[in-house]
Amino acid sequence: MSQRSCLSVILAAGEGTRMKSAMPKVLHAIAGLPMVAHVVKAAEAAGATGVALVIGHGAEEMRKAAQKFAPKAEAFVQEKRLGTGHAVLAAREAISKGYDDVLVMFGDTPLIDAGALAAARQKLAEGAAVAVIGFRPPSPNGYGRLIEKGGKLIAIREEKDCSDAEKKIGFCNAGMMAVAGKHALRLLDKVGNKNAKGEYYLTDIVEIAGAEGLDVVATEASFESALGINNRAELAEAEAIWQARRRRQAMLDGVTLIAPETVYFSHDTEIGADTIVEPNVWFGPAVKIASGAKIHAFSHIEGATIAANCDVGPFARLRPGADLKQKAKVGNFCEVKQATIEEGAKVNHLTYIGDARVGAGANIGAGTITCNYDGYSKFFTDIGEGAFVGSNSSLVAPVTIGKGGYIASGSVITESVPDDALAFGRARQKTIPGKGKELRERFASAAAARKKAAE
């Protein structure tokens, strides 16, 4: 089958009114990725060499989004919504290119398993003209039933048309199917619209193919894989299923999740073996973590690279561009953005490091901030290897702290500091005996006067 070409036709033209959103339904995200992009990824994993997106509602928004998750996909607009068969034929131009297999999929089934798609394609390789993907829901009510006879699929029967015996069938239509490319257009063109809604139903090709003496079979996907999303409650359910799968895989890959149900991964999170993740950690897009790192509780990480044996959190925030080298530490209530923390450097607590480099072995004291923005432009702070920045210091960029530089606590540094120099950037302390008592008495008197006036 590896030599067979395959086109995936993904139907994504629905308005999704039950989502109650101005955004096209299939662009709502699971694990930070539009649900239709999950479908594209599954199709590609099953060997699809071409992707045709059938779009309608929010067409321009769909085209723009597709450039990110499926840049090579062809988009076809379904001008009128006249049923699934009509939707597939919107991609006639792509289907006519002569692919061996045509996979018909739906953009709102983000959990579809590539293995189920590959199994349907395998049936085509073995000679079937059509392979319909079915599933077994906890209750078949409301689903079309797959009617089989002698190992062949002879019909897909909508529940309202089922006999009492057919209603007892638990094997239901998931909507997706694989069609042999050499038969696809002919079978689709034979689908009529002589029904109550005047629509063209893709499911009709089962009986059309059977009438031609072609082999039609059913394959089975898991119930979860076939779930379609129609509203935000179902979106949340799908997110929970996706997260549970990803957490399990992470643990099987050697990652320790102390409270798995509280950790949230993004679709592209990479995390190495022997990493320990404490409870309530959120990974946004584009996070890469090497082996042996420790991510403490309540940390929020996105767009960051974390090298081996780093220590992050608790309550740390790593924003896009954060790059932690080996054995670096970013501690509690620290934020790092667009900055490199070199090997063994420590940013322990209550600190903001943005648009900066912290050299190897440097120590950043509590309450330190890099003042990187003047309201119009961003500026860079470079902190040298082995530097020590005392607590509650403000480093006003652009500024350089030399190798081994020492910044006294409470300093505001506006000029670069040479290697191994000590810099103070604060006013000299002045002590006035008895002045504290005088101030307290003055403030107490003023407060009493205000209270009396209010009465």
Helices and strands as residue ranges (DSSP letters): E 6-12, G 17-19, G 25-27, E 29-30, E 33-34, H 35-45, E 50-55, H 59-69, E 74-77, H 84-89, H 92-95, E 101-106, H 114-125, E 130-135, E 145-149, E 152-157, G 159-161, H 164-167, E 172-180, H 181-189, G 202-204, H 205-211, E 216-220, G 224-226, H 232-252, E 256-257, G 260-262, E 270-271, E 276-277, E 282-283, E 288-289, E 294-295, E 300-301, E 305-306, E 311-312, E 317-318, E 323-324, E 329-332, E 335-341, E 346-349, E 352-358, E 363-364, E 369-371, E 381-383, E 388-389, E 394-396, E 399-401, E 406-407, E 412-413, E 422-423, H 435-454
